[in-house]
Amino acid sequence: MPLSKKRIKQIRSLSEKKYRSEHGTFVAEGKKLVLDLLGNCRCQFLAGLPDILQEIPRLSAEEMVEATP
């Protein structure tokens, strides 16, 4: 499922502290960081390449999206 324009806009807004605080969310990039955080945080949205997503437990995110390179 491709990312909607609304979802892309929401993700981009998280680069600003104001929106991270407002939504209580943040962006984590990189397989190691994401795997470490999944044990301690609730994940609302997870996007990644198919081979990386296979290594991440399926029940870790409310919504998962496979990205294409």
Contacts in CASP RR format, 6 or more apart in sequence:
PFRMAT RR
TARGET T0000
AUTHOR 0000-0000-0000
METHOD contacts of the structure
MODEL  1
MPLSKKRIKQIRSLSEKKYRSEHGTFVAEGKKLVLDLLGNCRCQFLAGLP
DILQEIPRLSAEEMVEATP
1 65 0 8 1.000
1 66 0 8 1.000
2 65 0 8 1.000
3 11 0 8 1.000
3 47 0 8 1.000
3 65 0 8 1.000
3 67 0 8 1.000
7 45 0 8 1.000
11 27 0 8 1.000
11 45 0 8 1.000
13 19 0 8 1.000
14 20 0 8 1.000
14 23 0 8 1.000
14 25 0 8 1.000
14 26 0 8 1.000
14 27 0 8 1.000
15 27 0 8 1.000
20 26 0 8 1.000
25 44 0 8 1.000
28 34 0 8 1.000
28 37 0 8 1.000
31 52 0 8 1.000
31 55 0 8 1.000
34 46 0 8 1.000
34 56 0 8 1.000
35 55 0 8 1.000
35 56 0 8 1.000
37 43 0 8 1.000
38 56 0 8 1.000
38 57 0 8 1.000
38 60 0 8 1.000
43 60 0 8 1.000
43 61 0 8 1.000
43 62 0 8 1.000
44 61 0 8 1.000
44 62 0 8 1.000
44 63 0 8 1.000
45 61 0 8 1.000
45 62 0 8 1.000
45 63 0 8 1.000
45 64 0 8 1.000
45 65 0 8 1.000
46 53 0 8 1.000
46 56 0 8 1.000
46 60 0 8 1.000
46 61 0 8 1.000
46 63 0 8 1.000
46 64 0 8 1.000
46 65 0 8 1.000
47 64 0 8 1.000
47 65 0 8 1.000
47 66 0 8 1.000
47 67 0 8 1.000
48 65 0 8 1.000
48 66 0 8 1.000
48 67 0 8 1.000
49 66 0 8 1.000
49 67 0 8 1.000
49 68 0 8 1.000
49 69 0 8 1.000
50 66 0 8 1.000
53 64 0 8 1.000
53 66 0 8 1.000
58 64 0 8 1.000
END
